[in-house]
């Protein structure tokens, strides 16, 4: 089956300070139902790209299309309602509220009657969250919080989930668990974009990858093509 491109970013320029761009003409195309990784050294513009796609940073120039609609000037809440989800690096929950309350809060823009039904589905996907549902989110382990935040994103039934450094601060076993969750979400029909410093792990689970350097596209291809490029392997994978 041929899948359409769910996200297109064309020649994007933007940054945090006027007249000083972090992204200098970045372009990516993401096919529906794929896992796409964005890799590159620190300062390459990876996180900036996700923030721009979600609308947290205003594009100086260039275009962003989501599900064939120009969303370049849409506000984040508008993109969220369209099915675009962004999970930033670090923790992004309500630490003094319970797991269950966090899941309810994640559905704050919904007005339908199936919220509790969908929370039950999150618990089915992540049984540990059901065990911890009355526990304060801030007391969960890093891996459990990452699980909960992915579960929170599912409450809005996103078409595309963007994850920024999902393995940040996790021990190796938890990193494997998080990437396995990403794989299962993808197998369930979700399109995923992952920004990740653990390059080999990101490539292991990706269908396609974009390599950024100094705010520009450096290389793109399948994981085997990235790993097979001597220059990219030497610069970003240690040879």
C-alpha positions in Angstrom: 0.0 0.0 0.0 1.3 3.5 -0.9 1.0 6.0 1.9 0.6 9.8 1.4 2.9 12.3 2.9 1.3 13.6 6.1 3.8 16.4 6.8 5.8 18.5 4.4 8.3 21.2 5.5 9.7 23.3 2.7 12.7 25.6 3.0 12.0 26.5 6.6 13.9 29.4 8.2 13.3 30.4 11.9 15.0 31.0 15.2 14.6 32.5 18.6 16.0 35.9 17.9 15.0 38.1 15.0 17.5 38.1 12.1 19.4 35.1 13.7 18.0 31.9 12.3 18.7 28.5 13.8 17.1 26.7 10.8 18.5 27.8 7.5 16.3 26.3 4.8 15.4 22.9 6.3 13.1 20.7 4.3 11.6 17.3 5.3 8.8 15.1 4.0 7.2 12.5 6.3 5.2 9.6 4.9 2.0 8.6 6.8 2.4 5.5 9.1 6.2 5.8 9.2 8.7 6.4 12.0 11.1 9.2 11.0 14.1 10.1 13.0 15.8 13.5 13.0 19.5 13.2 14.0 22.5 15.4 14.1 25.0 17.0 16.5 24.0 19.4 19.3 23.0 22.7 17.9 21.9 21.3 14.6 18.4 22.6 15.0 16.6 19.3 15.7 14.4 20.5 18.6 13.9 23.9 16.9 12.4 22.1 13.9 9.8 20.3 16.1 8.9 23.5 17.8 8.4 25.2 14.5 6.3 22.4 13.1 4.1 22.6 16.2 3.9 26.4 16.0 5.8 27.3 19.1 8.2 29.1 16.9 7.1 31.4 14.1 8.5 30.6 10.7 10.5 33.4 9.2 10.0 32.0 5.8 9.2 28.6 4.2 6.1 26.5 4.4 4.6 23.8 6.7 1.9 21.5 5.3 0.1 19.0 7.6 -2.4 16.6 6.0 -2.2 18.6 2.8 -3.2 21.9 4.5 -0.9 24.9 4.9 -0.5 25.3 8.7 2.5 27.7 8.5 0.6 30.4 10.3 -1.7 28.3 12.5 -1.5 28.5 16.3 -0.3 25.4 18.3 -3.9 24.8 19.6 -5.1 24.7 16.0 -2.5 22.2 14.9 -3.2 20.1 18.1 -6.9 19.9 17.1 -5.9 18.8 13.6 -4.1 15.8 15.1 -0.5 17.1 15.5 1.0 16.2 18.9 4.4 17.4 20.3 6.0 15.8 23.4 9.0 18.0 24.4 12.1 16.7 26.0 12.2 16.5 29.8 9.0 16.0 31.8 5.8 17.7 30.6 3.2 16.5 33.1 1.4 17.7 36.2 3.7 16.2 38.9 1.4 16.8 41.9 -1.6 15.2 40.2 -2.2 11.5 39.9 -1.6 9.5 36.8 -5.4 9.2 36.2 -5.8 13.0 36.6 -3.0 13.6 34.2 -4.8 11.5 31.6 -8.0 13.3 32.2 -6.2 16.7 31.8 -4.7 15.6 28.5 -8.3 15.4 27.1 -9.2 19.0 28.2 -10.1 20.1 24.6 -12.4 17.1 24.1 -16.2 17.4 24.6 -17.3 13.9 23.8 -18.4 11.2 26.3 -15.7 8.6 25.6 -12.8 10.0 27.6 -12.9 7.4 30.4 -13.2 4.7 27.7 -10.0 6.0 26.1 -8.2 6.1 29.5 -9.1 2.5 29.8 -7.5 1.9 26.5 -4.3 3.7 27.6 -4.3 1.4 30.7 -4.6 -1.6 28.4 -1.6 -0.4 26.4 0.5 0.4 29.5 -0.6 -1.8 32.4 2.0 -0.2 34.7 0.0 3.0 34.5 -3.1 1.2 35.7 -1.1 0.0 38.7 0.1 3.5 39.4 -3.1 5.4 38.5 -3.6 6.9 42.0 0.1 7.7 42.4 1.4 11.3 41.8 3.0 11.6 38.4 6.1 13.2 39.9 6.8 10.1 41.9 7.0 7.8 38.8 10.3 6.7 37.4 11.6 8.5 34.3 10.5 5.6 32.0 7.0 5.5 33.6 6.6 9.3 33.2 7.6 8.9 29.5 5.0 6.2 29.2 2.3 8.4 30.8 3.1 11.3 28.6 2.8 9.1 25.5 -0.5 7.9 27.0 -1.6 11.5 27.5 -0.9 12.2 23.8 -3.1 9.3 22.8 -6.0 10.9 24.6 -6.3 13.3 21.7 -6.0 10.6 19.0 -3.1 12.3 17.1 -2.4 11.6 13.5 1.3 12.5 14.0 3.3 12.3 17.3 6.6 14.2 17.6 8.9 13.1 20.4 11.9 15.2 21.4 14.6 13.1 23.1 12.3 10.4 24.5 15.3 8.5 26.0 16.8 11.5 27.8 18.0 10.5 31.3 16.8 6.9 31.0 18.8 3.7 31.8 19.4 1.3 28.9 16.6 -1.1 29.8 14.1 1.8 29.9 15.4 3.2 26.6 14.6 -0.1 25.0 11.2 -0.1 26.5 10.4 3.4 25.3 11.4 2.6 21.7 9.4 -0.6 21.8 6.4 1.5 22.8 7.1 3.8 19.8 7.2 0.8 17.5 3.9 -0.5 18.9 2.3 2.9 18.5 3.4 3.0 14.9 2.2 -0.6 14.3 -1.2 0.7 15.6 -1.3 3.3 12.9 0.5 6.4 14.3 3.0 8.4 12.4 6.0 9.2 14.6 8.8 11.8 14.4 11.7 11.2 16.9 14.5 13.6 17.7 17.1 11.5 19.4 20.7 11.8 20.5 20.9 8.0 20.8 21.5 7.8 17.0 21.9 4.0 16.7 18.7 3.3 18.6 16.8 5.9 16.6 18.0 4.3 13.3 17.2 0.8 14.6 13.5 1.7 14.9 13.1 4.2 12.0 11.9 3.8 8.5 13.6 6.9 7.3 16.0 9.5 8.7 17.0 13.1 8.2 20.4 14.3 9.3 20.8 18.0 10.2 23.9 20.0 10.7 24.1 23.8 11.5 20.4 24.2 10.7 20.6 22.7 7.3 19.8 19.3 5.7 23.0 17.3 5.6 21.8 13.9 4.5 18.6 11.8 4.3 17.7 8.2 3.6 16.8 4.9 5.1 18.7 3.7 8.2 20.8 1.4 6.1 21.7 4.3 3.8 22.6 6.5 6.7 24.8 3.8 8.3 26.3 3.0 4.8 27.5 6.6 4.3 31.1 6.7 5.5 31.1 10.5 6.1 27.9 10.5 8.1 29.0 7.4 10.0 32.3 8.9 10.9 30.9 12.3 11.9 27.8 11.2 13.8 28.3 7.6 14.7 31.9 7.5 15.7 33.1 5.5 12.6 
